[in-house]
Amino acid sequence: MTPNSFERELEVAERVAREAGALLEEAFGKSREVEYKGRIDLVTEMDRRSEDLIVGRLRAAFPGDDIWAEEGGGGRSGAERVWIVDPIDGTTNYAHEYPVFSVSIGLQAAGRLVVGAVFNPLLDDMYSARHGGGALLNGRQRRVTEVDTLERALLATGFAYDVSTEDDPEKNNLGPFARFIRRAQAVRRAGSASLAIAKVGVGRTDGFWEGGLHAWDMAAAMVVVEEGGGRVTDYRGAAPALEHRELVATNGRLHAAMLEVLGMRGVPTGVTTRGEN
């Protein structure tokens, strides 16, 4: 791969993400059909419409590539290149008119994530990156922060759909959440993993962790973090695998401290706060 690789792929990913985002924004706040894939895991008509648009555009632009999309669009034939698509990351937010959601489009080539575009249509924010090209926020180069202590760090996380059925606090994230909220300056949970991860890569937050993720939740944003000078691993510090469903993404300086907190066991989970942070 050369430093100028994947320029066209990134341009297409950004353009298609914007087009899908415009579709979602136009329908935002209007009554739409909602179905449930699980007890609290829902899908809307707009998930499918957005996915159909994205899959159609990617197939037209790159007919030999596979497409791995959340709602089952596209197809996987074993091609060397595969697009990884979340048509709405933050569907629960979208369905409830909570204004935090995104469109996420990533490309994996020969087993490596090489292109990522995460678009927030309501704020018109595009987080994007390609291999060797650096991280971009709305077309401008950005980098991770230099924060090096958890006490000064703004972190982000999320909870998987099994949070109410998984009793182990280490698996449902309630244990790590309690530990981090005591150690960090603040912890946010906004409901769109792609956005939360991508923000690390452009210096808007300092770190992120979450288990129970799917490939389409994190693939595109991971490219942004790495190209922004950050670090991504699993909870044990190894190279993250999309099928292992867990991720730690940081500015690099906080990585060891976050892995240490994640590795703790038996710490009381009760949280006492004074006001909000």
N, C-alpha and C positions, 0 to 999 in steps of 0.2 A: 504494500500500500504506500502510495506517495503522499506528500503533504497536501497535494491538490486533489486528492481522491474525493469522490462523492459530492462534488459541488452540485451537480444536476440533481442528485437524489435529495439533497437537503433542500434545494429550491422547490422541488415538487412536494416534499413533505410539508414544508411551510405553507405553500399555496393551498394544498388540499386541506390542511388543518384549519386554515382561515376560512375556506369555503364551508367546511362542515360546521365551524363555529358560528358563521353567519346564519346558517340554517337553524342551529340551536337557539341562538339569540332571538331570532324572529319569532320562535314559538315559545320562548320563555314566559312563564306566567299564564299561559293559556291552558285550558282544560285538555288533558291528554289521557289516553288509555294507559293504565298501569297494571302490570302483572307481577306475580311473585315467583321467583325461582327458588326461594327458601323462605323461612319464617320472616326474616327481615331483609332479604336480598331481592331487590325488585328490578324490573326492567320496564322501560317505557317505549311507546311507539317511536319516540325520537331517537332512542338508542339504535333502533333498527334502521331508521331513515338515515341517520348520520353514518352508520356502518355501511349501508348500501352505497352511499355517495363515495365514501373513502375507498372502499374495495373497487368500485367501478373505475375511479380515477387512477388508482395504482395499477390495476390490470391493464388499462389503456397505455400507461406510461412505461411499464416494465412487465411485459407479458410473460416473461420466463420466470418471474419471481413467485415464490409462495407468499401467502398472506395468512397470518394467524391473528384472528380477530375475536374479541370477547364473546360476541353473540353468535359465533359460528359461521360468519361469512368468510369468503375466501376459500382457502384449501391448502393442504400441506402434502406435497408429493415427494419431498426429500431434496428440493432444490438447494443449492449452496446459499442462496440469498432468501431471507424471509422477512417480510414486513410484519411488525407486531403492533396491533392496533387496539386502542380503547376509544370507542366512539363517543362516550361520555364517561369520564372518570369523575365520579361524584353524582351518580344517578339519584341517590336518595336526596341530596341537596337540590338537584334540578327539579325533581318531582314535587318538592315542598317549597319551591321558589326561594330557596336559600342560595344567595348569589356566589357560590364557590363551586366551580366545576371546570373541566378542561377537556380538550381533545388531545390524545396522545398518539403519536406515530413514530415508531422506531424501526430501524433496519439493522438486521444481523447478517453479516457476510462471513462465510467460512468460520462460523462459530464465534465471531467477535462483533460486539455492538459498535456500529460505525456512524450511525446517523440518528438524531433524535430531535423531535419538534413537539413541544408541549404548549398549547395555546389556550389562554384564558380569554374567551370572547367578550365577556362583560367589561373587562378592563383593557381589552385590546393589547394584551401582553403576550409576546412570543418568546419563549425560552427555547433556544435551539443550539445545535452543535453538530459538527461532523469530525471524523477522525483527522487529527492534525490541524484543525481549523480554529480551535479555541471555543469558548462558550460565548453565546450571544444573548442579549436581552434587547429585543426590538431592534436587532441588527447591529448593536454596539457591543464591542468586546467587554466582557466582565470577568471577574475572578472571584474566588472564594475569599472569605474573611481571614483575618489574622488572629482572631480570638483564640486564646490558648488555655483558658480555664473554664470549667463548667459554670462557675459562679457568674461569669459574664456572658454566658451563651444563651441564645434563643434557639430552642430545639423544637422539633415537630415530630409527631407520631400519628398513629391511627389504631383502630381496633378492627379485627376481622369479624366477619358475620357470625362466627361461633362464640363471640365473647359472652353470650348469655347461656351457652350450653357447655362450654369448656370450664371445668372446675379448677384446673391448675392455674394459679395466678401467673406463673412464668410463661405459660402458653397463651393465656388470654390477654396478656400484656398489662394486667393490673398491677402485678408486682414491679416490673421495670418502671411503669409510669409513676408509681408512688415513690420509687427511689430517685428517679430523675427530677421530679417536681420539687424534691427537697434539695437537690444539688444544683440545679440549673437556675439561671436568672429567671427563665420562664419556659413553659412548654405549651405548644399550641396543637390543637387537633381540629383541622378545618374540614376534613372529609373528602379531600382529593389527594391521594398519595402522589400522583404524578407532579402536581403543582408543588407539594411540600418538598419532594426530593429535588426538583429542578431549582427551587429557590436557594438551596445550598450551593449549587454550582455557580450562581451569579451573585452570591454574597448577600442575599436578603435574609437568610438564616444561617446558623452555624453548624447544625447537625440534625440528623433524622435517624429514627430507627422504627422498624415495624416487622412483625411476623404475620403470616397468613396472606401475604401478597401474591398476586398472580403476575405472570410475565408482562402482561399489558399494563399493569399498574406501574411498573418500574423501568422497563427497558429503555424507553426514549429518554427519560430523565437521568438515568445513569450515565448516558453519554455526556449530558450537560455537566454533570458533576465532575467527571474525569477530565473533560476538556477545560473546565474552569480551574483545574489544579487541585481538585479534591480527591478523596479516597472513598472507594466503595468496597465493602466486604460482607460476609455473613457474620453472624453473632460470634463466631470463634476467630474471626480475623482472616479467614481464607477467602479466596476469590469467590464472589457470589455466583451462584448458578440460578438461572431463571426458574427452574423447576423446584428449587428448595424453599422458595416462598418466604425468605427473610432477607432483610437488608439493613446495613448500617451505612449511612452516607454522611461524610463530614468534610470540613475544610482541611483535614489531615492532621492538624495540630491537636484536635480534640479526640482523635480516633481511639487512642489507647485508653483514655479516661472513660469513654463511652463503653468500650468493650469490657472494662473492669466493672462498671456498674451493672451491665447486662449479665455478667458472670456471677454476681452476688446471689446468694440464696438465703432464705430464712430471715430476711430483713422485714420488720413489721410493715404492713401495708397501709396502716391508718395514716391519714394526712391531716394535719392541723394547719390552717392558714389564717392569716390576718388580712382580710380584704382580698383583692385580686392582684395578680402580677402579670 
